Amino acid sequence: MLKVEQITKVADGHSVAVCEGEIIVPSRLATVASGAASVKLLEYEVGGAKISVQTAYGMEVEVENNPYDPSLMFIIYYKDYMKQKVQSLDTEYPTFLYVMPMFPSGVFFEETCLASRDAMPFDLFEEKVDVTVGNHGYLKAPKYASAIIKILEQDNYSKHVGTKERIVENISMQVWSTLWPQEREYQRAFFLFGLELILLLVIEGIRTFFNSFFRLPAWMWWGFLGSSLSSADLILFSFYMSIFAPNNMRIALVRHLMPDPSGAFMVKAYLTL
């Protein structure tokens, strides 16, 4: 197994992987699937929003008496039960826990840091999960749900990029254009704006945000969590949020929209509609 140090593009649109020991591996398409560790191998768009990270730590638990309704998923709001112990880390990495019944004797727990500048340390995740659930026999479950959903929901990617006629050159750009059509670019700009807002909020502010979020019509917050809202639906979503949110949250939204680069990025994207 070779450790990849760098991936570069060459003139014909193909890629070259520079590996440890100065070993060069040419390819028509380089696919990076190493999660948060892939950051150094990726090239981000110039002028785009800042990078933020969503991290999670999950466990599947077998229990004798499952107290949870199997038709529901339970979300425990952002908490500060560890405030006295790790106050600075709780402020930097606010998390929430959700519980999802899997089968009569199985429950899935996951502690999630919705957004942070850096990936939350897994030793801190372990500490929080142990305090919350009090269990040590669990399976880790890294969370890349949004990206995975977007990939699995499409059954025709190979049809678009896998034909002999199209595979001749610049296949990486063909894959990118297929994975990220214009409509998805609009949605991404909206989500990046929301992530940047969450990064600015402390735990109490995030609680307020989610109190407003779950007061929205069910189809709206279901669609948001399931990544099924269109770019037009997301505009309607923002109007509803402004209605249900308290004044301090409305002010935070407006202040975030005007000077923050993610606000300008979103407005610029939507102006091309």
KEGUNU-989640 format. One record per atom (N, C-alpha, C): atom name; x, y, z. Coordinates in pm, whole numbers, padded with zeros to 5 digits. Atoms other than C-alpha are relative to their C-alpha. Last residue first. Layout:
<rs>
('CA' (X Y Z))
...
</rs>
This chain:
<rs>
('N' (00121 00080 00025))
('CA' (-03094 03146 -01118))
('C' (-00074 00051 -00124))
('N' (-00012 00065 00131))
('CA' (-02752 03317 -01155))
('C' (-00122 -00085 -00032))
('N' (00023 -00100 00104))
('CA' (-02837 03559 -00873))
('C' (00014 -00058 -00140))
('N' (00143 -00009 00029))
('CA' (-02869 03257 -00644))
('C' (-00031 00104 -00107))
('N' (00047 00125 00062))
('CA' (-02496 03180 -00661))
('C' (-00146 00012 -00041))
('N' (-00058 00008 00134))
('CA' (-02393 03542 -00599))
('C' (-00049 -00125 -00073))
('N' (00071 -00098 00083))
('CA' (-02630 03566 -00303))
('C' (00049 -00007 -00144))
('N' (00135 00050 00024))
('CA' (-02487 03245 -00155))
('C' (-00078 00093 -00092))
('N' (-00013 00119 00085))
('CA' (-02123 03354 -00194))
('C' (-00138 -00054 -00035))
('N' (-00025 -00050 00136))
('CA' (-02204 03700 -00053))
('C' (00008 -00116 -00099))
('N' (00122 -00068 00044))
('CA' (-02357 03535 00252))
('C' (00014 00051 -00141))
('N' (00093 00105 00040))
('CA' (-02064 03292 00282))
('C' (-00133 00059 -00044))
('N' (-00027 00047 00137))
('CA' (-01825 03590 00277))
('C' (-00097 -00108 -00047))
('N' (-00072 00127 00005))
('CA' (-01993 03733 00591))
('C' (00021 -00046 -00144))
('N' (-00146 -00012 00012))
('CA' (-02075 04105 00583))
('C' (00073 -00132 -00021))
('N' (-00058 -00118 00064))
('CA' (-02449 04110 00492))
('C' (00153 -00005 -00009))
('N' (00020 -00006 00145))
('CA' (-02592 03764 00554))
('C' (00080 00112 -00063))
('N' (-00081 00103 00063))
('CA' (-02448 03712 00903))
('C' (-00007 00010 -00153))
('N' (-00141 -00038 -00017))
('CA' (-02582 04040 01033))
('C' (00092 -00100 -00069))
('N' (-00026 -00117 00086))
('CA' (-02923 03957 00887))
('C' (00146 00041 00008))
('N' (00009 00042 00140))
('CA' (-02926 03607 01039))
('C' (00034 00115 -00094))
('N' (-00121 00077 00030))
('CA' (-02803 03732 01379))
('C' (00002 -00044 -00146))
('N' (-00110 -00096 00009))
('CA' (-03077 03996 01384))
('C' (00130 -00071 -00037))
('N' (00018 -00074 00125))
('CA' (-03338 03732 01308))
('C' (00114 00099 -00021))
('N' (-00044 00088 00108))
('CA' (-03196 03514 01586))
('C' (-00017 00067 -00136))
('N' (-00147 00007 -00005))
('CA' (-03220 03800 01838))
('C' (00055 -00092 -00109))
('N' (-00065 -00119 00058))
('CA' (-03577 03869 01725))
('C' (00153 -00010 00001))
('N' (00012 -00121 -00083))
('CA' (-03704 03517 01790))
('C' (00083 00113 -00060))
('N' (-00115 -00030 -00086))
('CA' (-03720 03266 01500))
('C' (-00027 00123 00086))
('N' (00006 00076 -00125))
('CA' (-04056 03146 01367))
('C' (00113 00034 00096))
('N' (00129 -00020 -00066))
('CA' (-04099 03410 01096))
('C' (00000 -00066 00138))
('N' (00002 -00138 -00049))
('CA' (-03731 03431 00994))
('C' (-00131 00030 00073))
('N' (-00089 -00009 -00116))
('CA' (-03722 03051 00972))
('C' (-00003 00141 00059))
('N' (00069 00062 -00114))
('CA' (-04026 03057 00745))
('C' (00085 00007 00126))
('N' (00106 -00092 -00041))
('CA' (-03852 03302 00512))
('C' (-00076 -00055 00120))
('N' (-00061 -00113 -00071))
('CA' (-03536 03088 00508))
('C' (-00105 00101 00046))
('N' (-00047 00045 -00131))
('CA' (-03734 02775 00421))
('C' (00056 00117 00080))
('N' (00122 00002 -00081))
('CA' (-03904 02957 00132))
('C' (00034 -00041 00144))
('N' (00034 -00142 -00019))
('CA' (-03556 03030 -00006))
('C' (-00125 00011 00087))
('N' (-00090 -00050 -00103))
('CA' (-03468 02665 00054))
('C' (-00020 00149 00025))
('N' (00053 00040 -00131))
('CA' (-03774 02552 -00141))
('C' (00086 00057 00113))
('N' (00115 -00088 -00025))
('CA' (-03648 02752 -00442))
('C' (-00063 -00031 00136))
('N' (-00055 -00132 -00033))
('CA' (-03309 02577 -00421))
('C' (-00112 00100 00026))
('N' (-00060 -00067 00115))
('CA' (-03493 02245 -00408))
('C' (00057 00135 00043))
('N' (00056 -00130 00035))
('CA' (-03551 02062 -00081))
('C' (00073 00059 -00119))
('N' (00090 00012 00115))
('CA' (-03462 01690 -00078))
('C' (-00065 00133 -00039))
('N' (-00064 -00061 00118))
('CA' (-03152 01698 00143))
('C' (-00087 -00010 -00124))
('N' (-00017 00103 00102))
('CA' (-03318 01459 00392))
('C' (00062 00051 -00128))
('N' (-00085 00105 -00055))
('CA' (-03268 01694 00687))
('C' (00027 -00110 -00102))
('N' (-00132 -00057 -00025))
('CA' (-03405 01985 00484))
('C' (00096 -00108 00050))
('N' (-00070 -00016 00127))
('CA' (-03693 01780 00346))
('C' (00140 00056 00017))
('N' (-00033 00135 00048))
('CA' (-03798 01669 00693))
('C' (00082 00010 -00129))
('N' (-00120 00043 -00073))
('CA' (-03766 02030 00810))
('C' (00036 -00144 -00033))
('N' (-00113 -00088 00023))
('CA' (-03993 02149 00530))
('C' (00124 -00048 00076))
('N' (-00059 00032 00130))
('CA' (-04241 01864 00512))
('C' (00128 00080 -00023))
('N' (-00074 00127 -00002))
('CA' (-04299 01898 00887))
('C' (00069 -00029 -00133))
('N' (00085 00109 00049))
('CA' (-04393 02266 00872))
('C' (00082 -00128 -00017))
('N' (00035 -00012 00142))
('CA' (-04138 02467 01073))
('C' (-00098 -00110 -00039))
('N' (00134 -00059 00007))
('CA' (-04147 02458 01453))
('C' (-00044 00019 -00145))
('N' (00100 00105 -00016))
('CA' (-03855 02215 01453))
('C' (-00142 00054 00015))
('N' (-00005 00096 00111))
('CA' (-03621 02478 01307))
('C' (-00112 -00103 00011))
('N' (00070 -00059 00114))
('CA' (-03722 02749 01555))
('C' (-00011 -00100 -00114))
('N' (00137 -00020 -00046))
('CA' (-03623 02536 01855))
('C' (-00085 00059 -00111))
('N' (00072 00125 00020))
('CA' (-03321 02432 01651))
('C' (-00142 00004 00056))
('N' (00012 00030 00142))
('CA' (-03193 02789 01618))
('C' (-00084 -00125 -00022))
('N' (00105 -00089 00052))
('CA' (-03264 02866 01983))
('C' (-00025 -00028 -00147))
('N' (00127 00051 -00053))
('CA' (-03059 02562 02088))
('C' (-00116 00083 -00054))
('N' (00033 00116 00083))
('CA' (-02781 02680 01856))
('C' (-00130 -00064 00048))
('N' (00048 -00047 00129))
('CA' (-02784 03020 02026))
('C' (-00039 -00114 -00092))
('N' (00134 -00054 -00020))
('CA' (-02759 02861 02369))
('C' (-00060 00050 -00131))
('N' (00096 00107 -00023))
('CA' (-02464 02647 02258))
('C' (-00142 00053 00014))
('N' (-00038 00081 -00116))
('CA' (-02270 02938 02109))
('C' (-00113 -00099 00025))
('N' (00090 00008 -00114))
('CA' (-02345 03058 01758))
('C' (00061 -00082 00113))
('N' (-00006 -00124 -00077))
('CA' (-02082 03170 01506))
('C' (-00081 -00008 00129))
('N' (-00134 -00014 -00057))
('CA' (-02018 02821 01368))
('C' (00012 00125 00088))
('N' (-00008 00088 -00117))
('CA' (-02393 02777 01324))
('C' (00136 00011 00067))
('N' (00080 -00060 -00107))
('CA' (-02399 03081 01093))
('C' (00010 -00084 00127))
('N' (-00077 -00112 -00054))
('CA' (-02111 02944 00886))
('C' (-00075 00069 00113))
('N' (-00110 00054 -00081))
('CA' (-02297 02617 00847))
('C' (00082 00111 00063))
('N' (00053 00046 -00128))
('CA' (-02610 02798 00731))
('C' (00107 -00055 00092))
('N' (00040 -00119 -00075))
('CA' (-02422 02989 00460))
('C' (-00052 -00040 00139))
('N' (-00124 -00059 -00051))
('CA' (-02255 02666 00349))
('C' (-00030 00125 00082))
('N' (-00044 00079 -00115))
('CA' (-02599 02505 00321))
('C' (00129 00056 00060))
('N' (00091 -00023 -00112))
('CA' (-02729 02784 00098))
('C' (00047 -00074 00124))
('N' (-00026 -00136 -00047))
('CA' (-02424 02774 -00131))
('C' (-00088 00032 00121))
('N' (-00125 00001 -00077))
('CA' (-02461 02396 -00155))
('C' (00032 00137 00057))
('N' (00026 00060 -00130))
('CA' (-02824 02425 -00262))
('C' (00124 00003 00089))
('N' (00083 -00094 -00076))
('CA' (-02737 02667 -00542))
('C' (-00023 -00054 00141))
('N' (-00089 -00110 -00038))
('CA' (-02452 02440 -00658))
('C' (-00077 00104 00081))
('N' (-00068 00042 -00123))
('CA' (-02696 02148 -00653))
('C' (00100 00105 00048))
('N' (00096 -00001 -00110))
('CA' (-02917 02326 -00904))
('C' (00065 -00039 00131))
('N' (00020 -00136 -00049))
('CA' (-02617 02397 -01128))
('C' (-00096 00006 00118))
('N' (00069 -00086 00096))
('CA' (-02517 02032 -01161))
('C' (-00032 00135 00063))
('N' (00034 -00135 -00045))
('CA' (-02262 01896 -00911))
('C' (-00062 00082 -00114))
('N' (00030 00001 -00144))
('CA' (-02221 01518 -00941))
('C' (-00052 00134 00048))
('N' (00113 00090 -00022))
('CA' (-02247 01522 -01321))
('C' (-00042 -00001 00146))
('N' (00119 -00062 00058))
('CA' (-02029 01830 -01366))
('C' (-00124 -00086 00021))
('N' (00038 -00116 -00082))
('CA' (-01769 01686 -01127))
('C' (-00130 00062 -00051))
('N' (00057 00052 -00124))
('CA' (-01765 01351 -01308))
('C' (-00048 00114 00088))
('N' (00129 00060 00035))
('CA' (-01715 01522 -01643))
('C' (-00070 -00053 00124))
('N' (00095 -00110 00018))
('CA' (-01443 01741 -01493))
('C' (-00138 -00052 -00038))
('N' (00028 -00056 -00133))
('CA' (-01263 01431 -01362))
('C' (-00099 00115 -00010))
('N' (00110 00073 -00061))
('CA' (-01297 01264 -01704))
('C' (-00037 00057 00137))
('N' (00057 -00083 -00106))
('CA' (-01083 01529 -01867))
('C' (-00120 -00067 00068))
('N' (-00079 -00103 -00066))
('CA' (-01016 01315 -02173))
('C' (-00081 00075 00104))
('N' (-00127 -00027 00066))
('CA' (-01120 00997 -02353))
('C' (00083 00102 00074))
('N' (-00107 00030 -00095))
('CA' (-01389 00883 -02109))
('C' (00138 00036 -00056))
('N' (-00024 -00111 -00091))
('CA' (-01671 01054 -02295))
('C' (00122 -00021 00088))
('N' (-00009 -00127 00070))
('CA' (-01690 00834 -02604))
('C' (00040 00113 00093))
('N' (-00130 -00011 00066))
('CA' (-01603 00516 -02420))
('C' (00016 00136 -00067))
('N' (00001 00044 00139))
('CA' (-01901 00560 -02190))
('C' (00136 00023 -00064))
('N' (-00069 00125 00023))
('CA' (-01849 00575 -01814))
('C' (00000 -00049 -00143))
('N' (-00146 -00016 00003))
('CA' (-01924 00937 -01736))
('C' (00076 -00126 -00038))
('N' (-00045 -00129 00050))
('CA' (-02295 00982 -01800))
('C' (00151 00006 -00019))
('N' (00048 -00016 00137))
('CA' (-02407 00620 -01772))
('C' (00054 00128 -00061))
('N' (-00088 00076 00088))
('CA' (-02186 00572 -01467))
('C' (-00042 00014 -00145))
('N' (-00129 -00067 00015))
('CA' (-02367 00855 -01294))
('C' (00090 -00074 -00098))
('N' (-00042 -00011 00140))
('CA' (-02707 00703 -01372))
('C' (00133 00072 -00016))
('N' (-00030 00131 00055))
('CA' (-02829 00563 -01042))
('C' (00056 00007 -00141))
('N' (-00010 -00004 00145))
('CA' (-02815 00884 -00842))
('C' (00038 -00137 -00054))
('N' (00132 -00028 00056))
('CA' (-02941 00872 -00483))
('C' (00001 00002 -00152))
('N' (00083 00119 00014))
('CA' (-02627 00691 -00371))
('C' (-00134 00029 -00065))
('N' (-00058 00096 00095))
('CA' (-02391 00982 -00442))
('C' (-00096 -00117 -00023))
('N' (-00002 -00059 00133))
('CA' (-02599 01257 -00284))
('C' (00055 -00096 -00104))
('N' (00137 -00006 00052))
('CA' (-02677 01042 00016))
('C' (00000 00051 -00143))
('N' (00037 00135 00039))
('CA' (-02307 00964 00063))
('C' (-00140 -00003 -00058))
('N' (-00069 00036 00123))
('CA' (-02211 01332 00058))
('C' (-00043 -00138 -00048))
('N' (00046 -00086 00109))
('CA' (-02477 01426 00312))
('C' (00064 -00039 -00132))
('N' (00133 00033 00051))
('CA' (-02414 01126 00535))
('C' (-00039 00083 -00121))
('N' (-00013 -00076 00124))
('CA' (-02039 01158 00583))
('C' (-00133 -00009 -00074))
('N' (00119 -00056 00064))
('CA' (-02052 01051 00945))
('C' (00038 00081 -00122))
('N' (-00029 -00134 00053))
('CA' (-01792 00816 01086))
('C' (-00116 00050 -00084))
('N' (00069 -00022 00127))
('CA' (-01953 00521 01269))
('C' (00030 00140 -00049))
('N' (-00012 -00136 00050))
('CA' (-01752 00371 01553))
('C' (-00073 00013 -00134))
('N' (-00065 -00009 00130))
('CA' (-01885 00047 01696))
('C' (00006 00145 -00042))
('N' (00073 -00060 00111))
('CA' (-01967 00005 02061))
('C' (00084 00003 -00126))
('N' (-00003 00097 00108))
('CA' (-01882 -00186 02376))
('C' (-00077 00051 -00119))
('N' (-00132 00009 00061))
('CA' (-01787 00091 02621))
('C' (00007 -00102 -00113))
('N' (-00023 00131 00060))
('CA' (-02125 00214 02744))
('C' (00135 -00001 -00069))
('N' (-00058 00089 -00099))
('CA' (-02219 00494 02980))
('C' (00024 -00139 -00051))
('N' (00061 00132 00015))
('CA' (-02457 00664 02737))
('C' (00055 -00100 00101))
('N' (00141 -00003 00036))
('CA' (-02397 01033 02802))
('C' (-00065 -00137 00007))
('N' (00076 -00070 -00104))
('CA' (-02068 01021 02993))
('C' (-00149 -00007 -00028))
('N' (-00005 00082 -00121))
('CA' (-01922 00755 02764))
('C' (-00080 00064 00113))
('N' (00091 00113 00018))
('CA' (-02039 00946 02458))
('C' (-00003 -00088 00124))
('N' (00138 -00049 -00005))
('CA' (-01875 01267 02577))
('C' (-00100 -00115 -00010))
('N' (00028 -00046 -00135))
('CA' (-01544 01099 02657))
('C' (-00145 00045 00013))
('N' (00011 00117 -00087))
('CA' (-01539 00905 02333))
('C' (-00039 00040 00141))
('N' (00125 00069 00033))
('CA' (-01610 01221 02134))
('C' (-00021 -00119 00094))
('N' (00104 -00080 -00065))
('CA' (-01327 01398 02319))
('C' (-00138 -00060 -00029))
('N' (-00008 00032 -00143))
('CA' (-01092 01113 02222))
('C' (-00102 00081 00079))
('N' (00080 00117 -00033))
('CA' (-01223 01147 01867))
('C' (00012 -00040 00147))
('N' (-00084 00114 -00040))
('CA' (-01093 01502 01833))
('C' (-00085 -00119 00045))
('N' (00000 00019 -00145))
('CA' (-01351 01728 01658))
('C' (00084 -00122 00036))
('N' (00068 00122 -00042))
('CA' (-01250 01794 01298))
('C' (00010 -00016 00151))
('N' (-00084 00119 00007))
('CA' (-01142 02153 01255))
('C' (-00081 -00120 00045))
('N' (-00108 -00032 00094))
('CA' (-01343 02465 01175))
('C' (00093 -00119 -00021))
('N' (-00117 -00056 -00069))
('CA' (-01652 02320 01338))
('C' (00107 00028 -00104))
('N' (-00093 -00080 00078))
('CA' (-02002 02221 01230))
('C' (00111 00052 00089))
('N' (00060 -00038 00128))
('CA' (-02268 01972 01337))
('C' (00095 00080 -00088))
('N' (-00042 -00140 00004))
('CA' (-02064 01803 01608))
('C' (-00040 00051 -00138))
('N' (-00034 -00072 00123))
('CA' (-02262 01482 01639))
('C' (00043 00143 00029))
('N' (-00034 -00134 -00046))
('CA' (-02293 01218 01912))
('C' (00054 00076 -00121))
('N' (-00108 -00074 00066))
('CA' (-02460 00910 01768))
('C' (00012 00140 00058))
('N' (-00024 -00131 -00060))
('CA' (-02660 00635 01931))
('C' (00109 00071 -00079))
('N' (-00118 -00071 00049))
('CA' (-02800 00336 01738))
('C' (00005 00138 00066))
('N' (00017 -00146 00004))
('CA' (-03036 00104 01922))
('C' (00130 00062 -00049))
('N' (-00114 -00081 00042))
('CA' (-03077 -00273 01886))
('C' (-00033 00147 -00011))
('N' (-00103 00004 -00104))
('CA' (-03301 -00523 02066))
('C' (00121 00087 -00034))
('N' (00049 00012 -00139))
('CA' (-03627 -00464 01880))
('C' (00107 00002 00108))
('N' (00081 00121 -00005))
('CA' (-03457 -00331 01562))
('C' (-00035 -00023 00147))
('N' (-00030 00074 00122))
('CA' (-03274 -00011 01460))
('C' (-00088 -00126 -00013))
('N' (00024 00144 -00017))
('CA' (-03400 00244 01715))
('C' (00019 -00073 -00133))
('N' (00081 00057 00107))
('CA' (-03235 00582 01637))
('C' (-00018 -00150 00025))
('N' (00023 00142 -00025))
('CA' (-03100 00801 01917))
('C' (-00093 -00053 -00107))
('N' (00128 00051 00047))
('CA' (-02951 01145 01860))
('C' (-00004 -00152 00017))
('N' (00012 00145 00011))
('CA' (-02689 01324 02065))
('C' (-00134 -00034 -00064))
('N' (00127 00052 -00046))
('CA' (-02586 01687 02030))
('C' (-00002 -00151 -00023))
('N' (00052 00121 00061))
('CA' (-02248 01854 02012))
('C' (-00143 -00028 00046))
('N' (00132 00033 -00055))
('CA' (-02077 02187 02074))
('C' (-00058 -00119 -00075))
('N' (00063 00112 00068))
('CA' (-01708 02170 01970))
('C' (-00134 -00033 00065))
('N' (-00057 00014 00134))
('CA' (-01531 02497 02052))
('C' (-00071 -00108 -00081))
('N' (00030 -00122 00075))
('CA' (-01752 02583 02348))
('C' (00048 -00012 -00143))
('N' (00144 00000 00025))
('CA' (-01747 02226 02477))
('C' (-00041 00123 -00080))
('N' (00027 00092 00110))
('CA' (-01369 02227 02431))
('C' (-00148 -00009 -00031))
('N' (-00049 -00059 00124))
('CA' (-01327 02540 02643))
('C' (-00030 -00089 -00119))
('N' (00078 -00115 00042))
('CA' (-01553 02412 02920))
('C' (00046 00054 -00135))
('N' (-00067 -00037 00126))
('CA' (-01399 02069 02951))
('C' (-00070 00120 -00062))
('N' (-00117 00084 00025))
('CA' (-01474 01964 03308))
('C' (00078 00044 -00123))
('N' (-00102 -00021 -00102))
('CA' (-01710 02227 03446))
('C' (00131 -00072 -00035))
('N' (-00050 -00138 -00002))
('CA' (-01910 02244 03124))
('C' (00113 00020 00101))
('N' (-00143 00013 -00030))
('CA' (-01944 01870 03080))
('C' (00065 00136 00020))
('N' (-00019 00076 -00123))
('CA' (-02324 01875 03109))
('C' (00146 -00015 00038))
('N' (-00126 -00047 -00057))
('CA' (-02337 02152 02849))
('C' (00028 -00071 00133))
('N' (-00005 00004 -00145))
('CA' (-02603 02016 02617))
('C' (00136 00050 00050))
('N' (-00135 -00038 -00042))
('CA' (-02713 02061 02260))
('C' (00004 00017 00151))
('N' (-00056 -00129 00039))
('CA' (-03053 01902 02223))
('C' (00142 00020 00050))
('N' (-00025 -00067 -00128))
('CA' (-03128 01532 02252))
('C' (00075 00128 -00030))
('N' (-00112 -00094 00000))
('CA' (-03276 01410 01924))
('C' (00008 00067 00136))
('N' (-00002 -00091 -00113))
('CA' (-03494 01100 01917))
('C' (00125 00087 -00005))
('N' (-00141 -00025 -00030))
('CA' (-03576 00918 01594))
('C' (00004 00110 00106))
('N' (-00049 -00136 -00022))
('CA' (-03926 00774 01580))
('C' (00151 00003 00015))
('N' (00040 -00084 00113))
('CA' (-04105 00467 01441))
('C' (00056 00141 00009))
('N' (-00077 00032 00121))
('CA' (-03918 00224 01668))
('C' (-00036 00086 -00121))
('N' (00098 00026 00105))
('CA' (-04054 00399 01983))
('C' (00075 -00026 -00131))
('N' (00025 -00100 00102))
('CA' (-03767 00381 02232))
('C' (-00103 -00048 -00102))
('N' (00107 -00090 -00041))
('CA' (-03759 00189 02562))
('C' (-00045 00097 -00109))
('N' (-00012 -00122 00079))
('CA' (-03566 -00110 02425))
('C' (-00114 00094 00034))
('N' (00129 -00068 00002))
('CA' (-03546 -00372 02698))
('C' (00016 00133 -00072))
('N' (00104 00099 -00030))
('CA' (-03266 -00625 02659))
('C' (-00138 00062 -00009))
('N' (00061 -00018 -00132))
('CA' (-03026 -00390 02482))
('C' (-00108 -00107 00020))
('N' (00103 00101 -00020))
('CA' (-02782 -00425 02193))
('C' (-00051 00010 00144))
('N' (00008 00063 -00132))
('CA' (-02595 -00104 02118))
('C' (-00112 -00104 00001))
('N' (00118 00086 00009))
('CA' (-02474 00035 01786))
('C' (-00004 -00086 00125))
('N' (-00010 00135 -00055))
('CA' (-02235 00323 01844))
('C' (-00132 -00074 -00023))
('N' (00121 00078 -00024))
('CA' (-02168 00654 01677))
('C' (00027 -00137 00058))
('N' (-00050 00123 -00062))
('CA' (-01912 00931 01672))
('C' (-00121 -00082 00041))
('N' (00092 00073 -00086))
('CA' (-01973 01230 01450))
('C' (00064 -00128 00050))
('N' (-00059 00122 -00054))
('CA' (-01784 01505 01272))
('C' (-00101 -00070 00089))
('N' (00099 00066 -00085))
('CA' (-01900 01787 01046))
('C' (00059 -00135 00043))
('N' (-00001 00145 -00010))
('CA' (-01618 02005 00915))
('C' (-00115 -00047 00088))
('N' (00046 00042 -00132))
('CA' (-01596 02361 00791))
('C' (-00020 -00152 -00003))
('N' (00022 00143 -00023))
('CA' (-01394 02504 00503))
('C' (-00052 -00021 00142))
('N' (-00102 00067 -00081))
('CA' (-01434 02871 00427))
('C' (-00038 -00146 00022))
('N' (00017 -00014 -00145))
('CA' (-01666 02976 00146))
('C' (00111 -00075 00074))
('N' (00110 00073 -00061))
('CA' (-01542 03001 -00210))
('C' (-00006 00022 00150))
('N' (00109 -00089 -00034))
('CA' (-01323 03274 -00356))
('C' (-00119 -00070 00063))
('N' (-00048 -00132 -00040))
('CA' (-01096 03026 -00533))
('C' (-00120 00089 00029))
('N' (00025 -00109 00094))
('CA' (-01246 02678 -00545))
('C' (00046 00133 00057))
('N' (00127 -00067 -00024))
('CA' (-01082 02416 -00327))
('C' (-00014 00122 -00092))
('N' (-00016 -00140 00040))
('CA' (-00811 02179 -00445))
('C' (-00136 00068 00010))
('N' (00105 -00064 00077))
('CA' (-00810 01849 -00260))
('C' (00034 00144 -00034))
('N' (-00006 00049 00138))
('CA' (-00521 01629 -00148))
('C' (-00100 00070 -00091))
('N' (-00125 -00044 00061))
('CA' (-00453 01812 00180))
('C' (00011 -00042 -00147))
('N' (-00004 -00146 00019))
('CA' (-00817 01779 00280))
('C' (00124 00044 -00074))
('N' (-00020 -00032 00142))
('CA' (-00826 01402 00221))
('C' (00017 00148 -00026))
('N' (-00143 00004 00033))
('CA' (-00770 01316 00588))
('C' (00029 00040 -00143))
('N' (-00063 -00126 -00040))
('CA' (-01124 01432 00669))
('C' (00148 00004 -00035))
('N' (00067 -00082 -00100))
('CA' (-01265 01141 00470))
('C' (00074 00129 00029))
('N' (-00065 00014 -00131))
('CA' (-01019 00914 00290))
('C' (-00057 00094 00104))
('N' (00103 00050 -00090))
('CA' (-01214 00850 -00030))
('C' (00057 -00021 00140))
('N' (-00046 -00011 -00138))
('CA' (-01020 01042 -00296))
('C' (-00114 -00042 00093))
('N' (00112 -00013 -00092))
('CA' (-01090 00928 -00652))
('C' (00052 -00003 00143))
('N' (-00041 00027 -00138))
('CA' (-00818 00986 -00913))
('C' (-00120 00028 00091))
('N' (00086 -00059 -00102))
('CA' (-00937 00956 -01274))
('C' (00049 -00042 00138))
('N' (00098 -00083 00069))
('CA' (-00738 00888 -01591))
('C' (-00090 00071 00100))
('N' (00134 00059 00010))
('CA' (-00443 00768 -01389))
('C' (-00091 00093 -00079))
('N' (00093 -00073 00087))
('CA' (-00067 00819 -01353))
('C' (-00135 -00070 -00006))
('N' (00104 00088 00053))
('CA' (00115 00676 -01046))
('C' (-00095 00083 -00087))
('N' (00101 -00070 00079))
('CA' (00448 00839 -00957))
('C' (-00098 -00101 -00057))
('N' (00061 00091 00097))
('CA' (00666 00698 -00676))
('C' (-00115 00073 -00070))
('N' (-00003 -00061 00134))
('CA' (00868 00972 -00507))
('C' (-00048 -00097 -00109))
('N' (-00115 00056 00070))
('CA' (00928 00753 -00199))
('C' (00010 00047 -00143))
('N' (-00118 00006 -00085))
('CA' (00578 00824 -00071))
('C' (00114 -00068 -00075))
('N' (00003 00082 -00121))
('CA' (00331 00878 -00352))
('C' (00131 00009 00077))
('N' (-00139 00003 -00046))
('CA' (00270 01144 -00616))
('C' (00001 -00069 00136))
('N' (-00014 00013 -00145))
('CA' (-00064 01065 -00779))
('C' (00148 -00013 00035))
('N' (-00123 00068 -00039))
('CA' (-00094 01197 -01135))
('C' (00007 -00001 00152))
('N' (-00058 -00032 -00131))
('CA' (-00431 01289 -01279))
('C' (00127 -00081 00023))
('N' (-00028 00116 -00084))
('CA' (-00577 01307 -01631))
('C' (00068 00044 00129))
('N' (00107 00019 -00097))
('CA' (-00724 01625 -01776))
('C' (00017 -00122 00086))
('N' (00113 00067 00065))
('CA' (-00506 01615 -02089))
('C' (-00116 -00027 00095))
('N' (00062 -00076 00108))
('CA' (-00267 01879 -01952))
('C' (-00124 -00066 -00059))
('N' (-00087 -00025 00114))
('CA' (-00189 01715 -01621))
('C' (-00083 00053 -00115))
('N' (00063 00020 00130))
('CA' (-00369 01731 -01288))
('C' (00101 00032 -00109))
('N' (-00005 -00113 00092))
('CA' (-00187 01685 -00959))
('C' (-00068 -00036 -00131))
('N' (00064 00035 00127))
('CA' (-00245 01460 -00659))
('C' (-00001 00124 -00088))
('N' (00054 -00110 00080))
('CA' (-00011 01484 -00361))
('C' (-00066 -00057 -00125))
('N' (-00039 -00130 -00054))
('CA' (00137 01277 -00079))
('C' (-00067 00115 -00074))
('N' (00005 -00107 00099))
('CA' (-00030 00942 -00144))
('C' (00032 00133 00067))
('N' (00056 -00121 -00058))
('CA' (00080 00665 00092))
('C' (00010 00112 -00101))
('N' (-00080 -00122 00012))
('CA' (00136 00342 -00100))
('C' (-00073 00117 00065))
('N' (00084 -00119 00000))
('CA' (00000 00000 00000))
('C' (00088 00125 00000))
</rs>
